Amino acid sequence: MSFSNQPYRIAKTPFIVGDLLLLAMAGWIIWDVGGLPDGFQLGIVVGCLVVGMFFSALPFLLDYRAELKRNEINELQNIAEQLKALTQLEEHIRHATGQWHSIQDHCVSAVQNADKIAESMAQESTRFVEVMQSMDVSEKEHLRVEAEKLRRSEREWLQAAVRVMDHVFALHKAALQSGQPKLISQISNFQHAVVDVMRRMGLTPHEAELGTSYNKELHQVMGEDHKELTQPSVAETLAPGFTFQGRLVRPPLVRLVEQEDMPAIANGPADQADQTIEEPTPAISKKRASKEESEGEPGLFDQEPS
């Protein structure tokens, strides 16, 4: 709040008139002497000029001092008003302090209630963890049982699929021995279809390569006759081997002969098979049937997959 809206100004006309008179006196002395005076008159001229300058600046100095006083008074009034506002602020602070005390009491009670709730939640979480652990144990046991069932069913399916593939291989072999081209073609197409379906399901059959040396890790044989051979070699695949999803299920079942007998075996039966396909005769069929009966392959396709 200001002390006065319109500040008072000192009249400057008298000071200006006095300044002009002093300047006129100095000028008259200089004019009367006819030049710049010296001695006493020079002091008078200089004094007139100095006093005139003082009279010209005096009203402005007085206005400045009055303005300073006015500002000081206004500042004092503002300080007084601020002190009054501080008194009111003190009342508000006292009232707020009382409210804060009540809020603090409520907070203390809320913290106590929160502690009780936290304790009950800890107990509930402990019980929940115990329940989840028991459920986890039962769930793991259930999953173990289900996994065991799946493995058992997969093993049973694999055994059945291997049996089917063995019978299909035997059927194709019998068709080749029959010497009938149409039957061989139909059985071959049937075998290819079955093999393609099994490959899609992950079961892949493979036969042993003729003429390769016997390897007990890659081949299996029937009986103990192969132990008498010095250089056993694969002469015929009696049953194919199988891999399931890259894992060996069963190695191929082979018939072994001496390495030196391999050329005769490889050339003889192959030529006979070609002649049989081109010109099938009952005599050759009967001869092969009697040869199979004489060799005998009991239980060849009844083996279980390992």
Secondary structure, DSSP 8 states (H G I E B T S, - for coil): --S-SS------HHHHHHHHHHHHHHHHHHHHHTS---THHHHHHHHHHHHHHHHHHHHHHHHHHHHHHHHHHHHHHHHHHHHHHHHHHHHHHHHHHHHHHHHHHHHHHHHHHHHHHHHHHHHHHHHHHHHHHHHHHHHHHHHHHHHHHHHHHHHHHHHHHHHHHHHHHHHHHHHHHHT-HHHHHHHHHHHHHHHHHHHHTTEEEE---TT-B--TTT-B-SSSGGGG-SSEEEEEEEE-EEEETTEEEE--EEEEEEGGGHHHHHHHHHHHHHHHHHS--HHHHHHHHHHHHHH--TTTT-----
